[in-house]
Amino acid sequence: MTATTITKTIFLNAPRTHVWAFLTEKDKLARWFHPAVEDLKEGADYTLLDQHGDMERICWGKVLEMKPHERLVYTFTVKPLNGAMTTVRWLLEDAVGGTRLTLVHEGIEQAAGEAAFMMLSALDAGWDEHFGRFRVQVREAVPAA
């Protein structure tokens, strides 16, 4: 890892199976991230849409690895990167009372070139915002014990 890798961890009061669904199912992705054209599938391309505008493509890439309830890896790009790909890894681990979810987003410096710091700042802030919604959506969807 380098100083240009974004790593974030959150703890969720939900089982890994529940958290996994929010990472891979199109209806649940739309609740915290962006609407997906379809559920994520290993080896398949994916497209996420801009729900605040004209529902055009905002993020896209290819799902490289899906190890249900443990690890999800995909390539990732957004319009400002002009199709240059980065890599996003999600790691799900058991934690006391729930799940520890870690995001590792790398390859940004190589993809963005001279605009790397601006892109890192934007993606870092974006992931913070999305994680806030992720927490709320997972909490609201978990049945009360």
VENMOVEN-V540075 format. One record per backbone hydrogen bond with DSSP energy under -1.0 kcal/mol. NH is the residue of the N-H (numbers start at 1). CO is the residue of the C=O. If there is no record, write none. Layout:
nh:co
NH:CO
NH:CO
//
This chain:
nh:co
5:2
6:105
8:103
10:101
12:99
14:12
19:15
20:16
21:17
22:18
24:20
25:21
29:25
30:26
33:29
37:47
40:24
43:63
44:41
46:61
48:59
49:35
50:56
55:50
58:48
59:48
60:77
61:46
63:44
64:73
65:73
67:71
70:67
71:67
72:90
73:65
74:88
75:62
76:86
77:60
81:78
82:79
84:81
86:76
87:106
88:74
89:104
90:72
91:102
92:70
93:100
95:98
98:95
99:12
100:93
101:10
102:91
103:8
104:89
105:6
106:87
111:107
112:108
113:109
115:112
116:113
119:115
120:116
121:117
122:118
123:119
124:120
125:121
126:122
127:123
128:124
129:125
130:126
131:127
132:128
133:129
134:130
135:131
136:132
137:133
138:134
139:135
140:136
141:137
142:138
//
